């Protein structure tokens, strides 16, 4: 086999921070080119805005906002159970604002990061446009229609999410991402107007290339100087300047190249970032400034070595995540996204796939700073729909615009390494799919020629079998999309049995597993024996009437879908071969909607390694033991069973040779992982008391772990993820409440209803337990626990000071914690 590599130059993070005065440090001249436009909107649900609509029918709120999450769960909603069993409908938003007379010479824009879906926007009665896609950002020029001085302006937004189902998962409804008011000089760098690449990168030096678009909205020709300075932290590294001339009502592109010596490379362990500050100067005066934050790195996907980052082999250990934030719904909150990424990072995750749509900009800003390998995905469907009212209805008119806008917006993010042009599209099997794939790949390369293109295919080869178990030595026929020549990486959705033969089937194109596993679990629920594999549903295309009447699924790694595999089975294949560059697991977190394998009364998924409240399931610790160097010793299940019941005990561990298990002080035996084992197991009759595990390396104790039989639930214990948060009206504290016995042992079957109260300058904005069958509102002030745990989310107000949060439940000792707002 001829070794072949695909090289992709390092790319850079795009982030609009702009500045107002000349300085050596970008932090010193940040200005109000882009300001939040989120506060004091009015909202109402309704089909029309007739003259008889009273002001009382509107309510005041701040964006981002998701009205669906406020509704009641019901299988009768048009979105169906797959859409989260929550309502859609048609909503209206309006906001009054003023623009200073002194700003009348500027350009004023409004930018929506995302509106789900079918939005239409008016300013002062003037129609600006519509956008069907609920996941892509867009901008309108308000300048021709504005009033200045004391005279009010009114912006009106219609959001139509009434034609459902239009998604296979929970979409949310409303202006659920941030909105920005922008002001610039008429000579300026427009939205998404920079592209930063590095044609060459080494440890000694890097060549930074900045392509800058300049727009002239004046009525005459403009001459000026375009100056770009590179900063690492607060120190200027190097700079370049070019003269330009631009005609009236025209745009022009200026390309600059700047050398960086001893560059600080971006990596998943150490994601170093730079800033490129671009200034437009006319007659010595700065008229516009635009900052692109970026990170220098070099990578390639190799047929034999997999993924190479900065010259070192890195296995992509990723997860798929949908856009919802559990009990917060689809309304974007930076801290909520950050918490999800922190939980994943703690597990050892280094990759995120944005399944199956462009993400909120805040997620990419965080993956840049925290160090994740992102696969950014554009579409879940092309021409052929998956639900009656989905994006396929808008495909012909909108797909190229939406694709280009995603690429322009996100192509400077250093965390993005792969563009995915689609997920499990039905066209993958036809020549039409090959045609569309080539078109989307062409568009991608036109906007960004520096990253590989892939698609999630299920699977990329014709196996002739419904459950992919085929073992082969001769090449198999690729599907039309995989064989189209459009893809730089062959993306596998499932079919993990075929991974070892990738080089047989695709001798010229590297591998990525775009979606894997689809294992199922309910946190805290266990079935025995644990070493039998259950396939739920038995077939994907027939109604499921098996499982458990209470819609639970064993949290041992023993239940999977027919198209999927267990967590352990998939990772064993991926870790074994260097040429398998990595994978993205379905999914990191449970998500609203698609409650496979069940239907109603389940209303959210069972796929997550972490549940909807952010509480890890047991397989989280299997991955942590494999993917991190932090010592791990995790025992499952809990230790509350019927006397004499035959139970299985699993241990996940690392950094040790063996684990010895003790029951009430007596050894049950010592176990070692053999071969490719990822856990050890004991089986014996249950006796209440204390189960203790001891891991050892070279005869020395590494860790000890105890699980005790809990008595009756007696008290509540609160633990905030952060006890000090910002008094900015947006910051959050996620507070875990455990139900324990009188000795502090978690009561693993407790499902008490816990009530919450807040005093001080904060409010409760979410409650959850991770129970996929709960129909209690996420927006209430009480919630039933699942397996002894429940979550309450507190949002800060804008006044500093202490906030007291109290949890109570009938018959249990209450708990109180203090959150400081600074």
C-alpha positions, 0 to 999 in steps of 0.5 A: 500500500502506498502511504498517502497523507492529506495536509491541511494548513492551520486555521484560526479562530474568528471572534468579533472584538473591535476597538476605538483607539490606537494602542499596543494592546487590543484589550485597551481599545475595545469599543461598542462596535457590537453590543448586546441587544438582548434586553427588554423585548416583548413577546407573545404567542399568537397567529396574528397581530391585529389592531385589537391586540392589547399591550397586556397580551405582551410580556417583557423578557430578555433573550435568548428565549425558548418558548417551547421549554415553558410548555407542558409535555404532551404526545399530542403536540404536533412535534410529537414525542420525537420532538420532545413532546413540547409545543411549537406555534407562532410567536412575536417579539418586538423591541423599542430603542433609540439611536443617538443623532450623532450616530446618523453617519454610521451604518447600523445593523442587527445580527441574530445568531439564530432564530428557530425557525422561519423568522421574518423581521421588520424595522419601523414597518419596513420588511427586512427579510426572512430566514427559514433555517433555525440554526444559522446566523444572519444580519440586516442593515437597519440604516435606511429606516432608522429614526435618530435622537429621541424618536423611537424605533421598533423592531418586530420579529415573527417566528413561525414554528407551527408546521411540525414535525420539522425535526427528529429531535427537540428544536426549541422555538423562538429567538433562542440565540443572542442578538447584537446591535452593530455600528460601524463607519461606512468604510469598514470590515463587514461581518465575517470579513476576515480569513486567517490561515497559516501556509507554513507552520513549524515550532520555529516559525509560522507564516500568518496570512490574513485576507481582509474584506473592506467595504465602502458604503460612501458615495465616493472613492476611498483611499486608506491604509489597512494595518494588521497587528498580531498579539499573543496575550497582551504583547504585539508580535508583528504587524503589516500595513497595505495601502488600498483604494476602493470604489464607491459602494464596492468591496475590496480584498486585501491580503497580508502575510505576517511572520511569527517566530517561536509560535505558541501552538494550539493543541487540545492540551494547551489551546494557545490563542492569538489576536489579529487586530485590523485597523482601517486608517484614512488620513492618519485617523482610525475609522474602523477596527476589527479583531480576529482571535486565532490559534496556530496549529498544523494537522493532517489525516493520514491513511496509516497514522490517523490524525496528526496534530502539530507532528504528534499522533492524537486519537480523536475521542469525541462525542456528538451533542445536540444543541439543547441545554437540558432543562434550559431548552434551546436558549443559549447560555454560555455558562451552561455550554461551558459546564457541559464541556467541562464535564466532557473534558473531565471524562477525557473527551477531546472532540465535539461534533455539532450534531447535526447543524451549525452550533451557537457561536458561544460553543465554538468560542469555548471549544477554541479556549478549552481545546476540542477537535470540532467537526462542524456539521451543516445539514441533517437532510438535503432534498429528501426529507426525514420529517414532513415539514423539515429543511428539505422544503427549503433546500433548493432556495436556501442550502447554498446561502446557509452553507456559505454563511456557516463557513464564513462565520466559523472558518477561523475557529482553530477548534474546527478541523472537519466540515461535515456536509450532511448526516445520514442523508437518504441520497447517499445511496443514489447518484443524486447524492453524489452530485449534491455531495460534490456541489457542497464540497465545491462550495466548502473548498471555495470558502475554506480550502484548508479543512477536510470535508466529510459526511456521516454515512450509515454506512459508507459501504454496501454490506448487504446486511441489516445488522452490519456483521460482515467480515471481508477481505475483498473491497466492498462497493462504496455507496454513491456519496462515499464513492463520489470523490467529494469527501476527504475523509470517509465518515462512518456512522456505526458499522464498527465491525467494518472499521478494521477493513477501512484500508481495503475499501478506501485505499486512498481516503482516511478514516473518521467515525462520525457517529458510533455506539448508540448504547442506552442507559437510565442513570442509577438503574441496573439489571442482572445478569450484567454480561448479557447484551440486549438489543432494544428495539430488536429492529429499528423499523418495527414498533418496540414492545419490549423493555421494562414497563417503567421505561428504564434501561440498565446502566450496565453497558449491556443495552444497545440499538440494532444499528449500534454497539456497546461503549466497550465494544466500540472503543476496543476497535478504535483504540486498537488501530492507529489508522482509525483517527478517532470517533464521535460517540452518540451521545455525550449528553442525553437530549430532549426528544427521540426517546429511543427505544421507547415512546411516550411517556418517555420524552428524552433520549437514553443515549447520553453518557451523561444524563439530562441534568448533567449527572454522569452515568456509569460508563462515564468512568469507563471512558475516564479510566481509559482516556485520562491519567487521573487515577480512577476506581469506580464501582457499580451498582449501588448496594441496596438489594434484596437479601440473597439476590445474585448481583454483579459488581463491576469496577472500572479502574486505571493506573493499577494492576488489580482490584480486590473487593471486600464485603463487610471486611471479607475478601470476595476476590482479586480481579485483573483485566485480561486481554482487551478487558475494560472492566472486571466483574464479581458475582455473588449473593447480596448482603447489606453492609459495606462493599469496598474496592482496593486497587493496587499497583506493584503491590501498593494501594492506588485507590480505595472506594466504598459503597454502603447500603443506605438506610431510609431517606433522611436529609438533603445535601446541596452542592453547587458547582460554583459558590461565586458567580458574576452579577451580570444577569446571565451567570449560573450556578448548578446546584446538585441535591442528594437525598441521603440517609442519616449517615450521609449515604446516598439513597439510590432509589429515592424519588422524593419531590424536592422544593426550592426557594431563593432569597436575594438577587437571583432566580430559579430558571431550571430544575431536573433529575435526568429522568427521561419519563418525568413530565414535571416542568423544567421551569418550576420550583420543585422536581422529583429526584431520580436515583437520589439526585435532583438539580436546581439552576440559579441565574444571577441578577445584576446586584452583587451580594449573597443569595440563599438557596433552600431545598426542602422535602416532606419528611427530610431534613432541609438543606441550605447553601449560599451563592455569592454574586460578584 
